[in-house]
Amino acid sequence: MIKLSSRLNGLEESITLAITAKANALRASGKNVIGLGAGEPDFDTPENIKEAAIKAIRDGKTKYTPVSGIAELKDAIIAKFKRDNNLAYTREQVLVSSGGKHSIFNLFQAIINPGDEVVIPAPYWVSYPAMVMLAGGRPVIVKTDEGAGFKMKPEEFAAAITPQTKAVVINSPSNPTGAAYTASELKDIASVALDKGVLIISDEIYEMLAYDGFKPVSIASTSDKAARNTVVLNGVSKAYAMTGWRIGYAAGPPAIIQAMTNIQSQSTSNPASISQWAAVEALNGTQGFIPMMVKEFASRRDAMVTGLNAINGISAKTPLGAFYVFANVSGVYGRGLPGMRLTDSSDLAVWLLDEAGVALVPGAPFGDDNYIRLSYATSMDNINEGIRRMGEALARLK
């Protein structure tokens, strides 16, 4: 029997994808399932973007491209950073990859040596720690709490730094909490990183999805020194409803981007050529789709938060960004029925899927077992029906 690589020790399937797969399997068997777990907009990709892809096919733009992306897309990314973030990059500082997740994977592979540490505030996106470990590093988790808005304080960051610390991950707005840092808070975090020689990794994939007048800020824009010490990660999947197109991008110090490019050249090579031309149109074309989607998400968010807070044992704060609610469900732990008792977020997620036909994601894989993550990137009807089912199911527990 083949012995598998030791790097797989402790590595599990992404819980968000696993929940989605189980929900799809139940649907295929005939069960009516409300999906509140998946992290992708339910909106269709805008027509102008689809037409750009069709034109690329008809024009024969279906061959290999440069590994790091076509010049036209790099220029569109550079223009986007200047327009939206007041950041200046050259083509040599930009890498296009096969999705945002691919960009992050390339980065960790490029910078981490065995034993290096990466500081990650919790709750965190489930794949950060796994990717660090796959690169031979050690994730150092800094626990944040709801009272502080699920945001890491500068002193907490400083206390987590050791001689082995290579980088810190900042995800604002955040998956799973929807938390978002202010410019002042980011400047303080950057100050600690610069003082200690720690690379800043800024995952900004949800930057366009912010509410109540809040405008997310890139930590790289807080100072020239911060810009030189930050790798910014973004993509078109969330803002333009292009999850399946698989286009992410990174911008940062030339040496790091070149190292990431070398890794990509020996793994996937270039992202899909057609998707790249679609992304050019997404970034350069009309941006009217985004405020329309954000307005709808805000209404859905409010309905979800209101509905969750009406359920005994659940409390939910209103998130500032992304399209998730991270709801505290510790108040239902210990309840159950004859032969069944809920003790953690995984128990609750499985039970609600089986008993109520509601798919959501347990909080444990995000770093806090007292919570569950629900996505409001679905219709208002699904949200209302899902919350109703949850309330009725939980009301049966003693």
N, C-alpha and C positions, 0 to 999 in steps of 0.2 A: 504493500500500500504506500502511495506517495505521501511523504511527510510535508505538510504545508509550511509556508514561511512563518517564522516566529513573529513577524510584524503584524500578523493577523490576531495575535493574542489580545483578547478583550475587545476586538472590533466586531460590532454588530451592524445589522442592516439599519439604515436610516428609519427611525420610528415613524416619521411623517409619511414616508413612502410605504411603509409596512401597513399603516392604518388605512391609507388610501387603497392599497391592494386588497385588504380584507373587505373593505366596504364594497369595492367593485365585485368581489367574488360573491358577496351576499346578494347584491343586486342581480347578478347573473343567475342566481338560484331562485329569483323571484321575490326577494324581500325588498320592501320599500325602505330605502336608507336615505336619510338627510345628511349630506356631507358638509360638516363644519370643520374639516381638518386640513384640506389641501391649501397650500400656499400659492395659489395662482389666481389672477383675476378671471372672473367668469365672462368678461367682455371679450368680444371678438377683436382680433387685430384690425386696426383701422384700414379702410379700403385703399388709401394712397400708398400704404406700406405694402399691402398685398400686390397692388398693381406694379410697384417697383420690382418686386420679386418675379412676377410674371414677365415683365419686360426683360429682366436679366436673363431669364431662361430663353426667351425668343431671340435675344441678342447673342446667344452662345456663351454667356459668361458662366460657364458650368465646369471650368477646368480648375486645376490647382491654382492657388494664389500664393503670394509670399507667406511664409510661415506666420509672421506677426500681423498679417492683415493687409488688405489693399490700402493704397495711399489715400484713396478717396474717403474711406471710413476713418482712417487715422486723422485726417484733416477735419472730418465732422466731429470726432471726439475732442480734438484740440479746441475747435470752435465752441463746443458745448461747455467745456471746462472754463473757457474764458467768459462766455456769456452768463453762465449760471453760478460759477464759483470764484470768478476772478483769479483763476490759476492759469499760468502760462507753461505750456509743454511743447516739445518738438516731437517729430515723428519717432525719433530714437527713444523717446521716453514713454511710448505707448505700445502696448501689446494687446491684440484682440485674441480672445480664446473661445472655446466652445462652451459658453455659458459662464455665469458668475462663479459657480462652484469650481469650474476648471481653473479660473484665474487664481482663486485662493489656493487651490492645490498646488499649482505651479509655484506660487510664491513661497509656500512653506518648504517645498522641495528645494527651492533655490537658496534659502537663507539658513536652514536649520541643520546643525551638526548634532550627532548623538550627545544627549545630555543637556542641550540648550533648552531654556525655559521660555515659554510664551505666556504672558499674563492675559487672562480672559475673564472679564466680569461675568458673573452669573446673576440672573438667567442669561443663557447664551444660545445661539443657533447650534443645533445638535451636532453639526459636522466640524465645528472648529476644533474641539479636543481630539477627535478622531484623526483629523488631517495632521495635526501636530504630532501625534503619536506615530502615524504612518511615516513621517519624515524622520523619526528617531528622537523627537523632542519630548518634553514633558510639559503638559498644560498646567499652569498654576492658576487655580480658580479663586477669584475674589468675590465673595458672596455680597450681593447688594440686597436691599430690602425695599418693600413697597413704600414705606414711609419716606424714604429718600428718593422716591421716583424711579427705583430700580437703576440708579446711576452710581457709578463708582466715584468716590471722592478722591481728590489728589493724595491725601494722606494714606488712604487705603491702598492706592496704587504704589506709592513710595514704599510702604511696608512690605509689599509683595516682591520687591525687586531684590535680586541676589546677584553675585558675580556671574551667574549662568544665564541671566535674563537677556534674551535676544530681542524680543518684540512684545508689543501690547496690541490687542485687538479692540478697536472701538467700532461698534455697530449702531449708528444713529441716523434715522429712527431704527428701533430695534425689532428683530424677530427673536423672542416671542412677545415681548412686553408692549411694544409700541412706544417705549420711552425714547426721548430725544434730548440731547444735550444742548444747552445754550452756548453761544459764542464764548461767553466768559468762562463757563465750565470747561469747554474744550481747550481754551487757552491755558488754563491751570493744569490740565492733564498733559498738554504738550510741553509745558515748562518742566514738569517732572521728568518726562521722557528725554528731553534735550539735556537736562542736567546730568542724567544717569547714562546717557548714551544708548538709549533704547529705541529701536525702530518702531514707528507708529504705523499700524495697519488700519486703514479706515474703510470699512465696508459701508458704502453709501447707496446700496441697491434700492432702498426705499425712500430716497431723498425727495422724490416728487410727490410722495403720498403723505402729506402732512395737513393738519386740520386746525380750525379755530384761529386762523391767522398766523400760526407758527411757521417760520421759514427755517428749515434745517441749514446748518452751516458746515462746511467741510473743515475739519481740524487742520488740514494743510493750508487753509487760507488765513489762519490766525497770525502767521508771521512768515517771513522769508525763510528763517531757519527751520520752522516746522515743515514748510513745503519741501525743503531739501531732505528732510528726514522722514518723509511719509510716502507710503505706497497707497494710492487711492484706488479702490475697487468699485466697479459699477457695472451696469449692463442695461439692456433694453427690455428684459423680461417682464418686470413689474410695471414700469411706467407706461409701456406701450402694449401691454397684453401680448407679449411675444415669448412666453415661456418655452414653447416648443421649437422656437427658431434657434435657440442655443447660441446666443452672442453675449459674451461678457467682455470687459476690458479692464486693464490696469494701467496706471500712470505713476511714474516715480523716478527715482535715481536711475540714470542710464545703465550703470553696472548691474543693478538688480533686474531691470527689465531685460537686458541682454541675457542674463543667466536664465531667466524664466523662458525667454525665447528659445534658448538652446535646449532646455528641457522639453519644451513643446515640439521642437523639431524632431526629437527622437521618440516622441510618443504619438500624438495625434496629428502632427503637422498643422496645416491651416484649418480654421473653422470653415463651415460650408460656404462656398462662394455666393450662392444665391441669398443666403441669410445675411451675408455681409452687405450686399447691395440693398436689401430691405432695410437694414439698420442705418445705412446712409440716409435713406428717405425719412426714417423715424427721427433721426437727430436733426436733419436739415429742413424737413418739411414743416407743415403747419403743426402747432402744438396744442390746438384747440381740444383735442381728445382728452388731454390730461385733466384740465380743470373740470370737465364734465364728469369724468370718472371719480375724481376726488370728491366732488359734491355728492355723488350717489353713495360713495363709501362712507362719508360722514353721516348721512342719514341712517345707513345700515348699522354703523357703529353705535349710534345713539340708541337705536331700537334694541340691539343686542345687550348693551350695558344695562338698560332699563329692565329688560326681561330677566337677565341673570340676577340682578339685585332683588327681584321680586321672589326668588326661590329661596326658601328657608335653608340656611347653611352655606349659601354661596354669596360672595361679595366680589364686585368688579369695579375697578377704577377706570376712568375714561382715558384711553390712550391718545397720545398726541400725533402718532404717525403709524405707518405701515397699514396692515389690515387684519390685525389680530387683537383679541382681548385675552389677557392672561388673568384668569379668574381664580380667586382663592376658594378652594373647596374643602379645606380642612374641617369645616363645620359639619360636613356630612360623614366624616370618618368615624367609624364605630357603629354606624347604623347598618341595618341589614334586614334580612328575612330569615325564616327558619332554614338553617344549614348554610347561610351565606352572610358574610360580614365584610363591609368595605373598609380597607385599611390603608390604601394608598391610591395615588393617581392612576396607576395602571389598572388596578382593580376596577376603579370607577369608569375608566374609558372603555374597558372590555365589557363591563356590565351594561353601560348605556348603549353600546353598539348592539349587543345581543338582545337586550330587553326593550329598548326604546327605538332602535333603528337610527341612532344618532352617532355619526362618526366625528370624533374630536381627538385631540392628542394629549396624552398624559404629560404632566410637567416635569417628571423625574428626568427624562433625557435632556431637558433644557436646563437642569441644575437646581430645580426646586420642586420637591414632591408634594407640596401643599397646593399646587396649582394645576390647572388644565389650560391648554391653548385652544381657543376657538377662532376660526377664520370667518370674517364677514365679507370675504370675497365671493359671495354667492347672493342669490336673490333675496329680496325682503320676505317673500313667501317662505323660502327655505329657512330663513332665520327665525321667523315667527313660529313656524311649525316645529322646528328643532327645539327651540326654547320651551314651547308648550309640552312637547314630549318629555323633555328632561324634567320639567316641573312635576308632571303627573307621575313619572316613574319614581322620582325621589320622594314624593309625598307618600308612597306606599311603604317606605322603609321606616323601621322603628328603632 
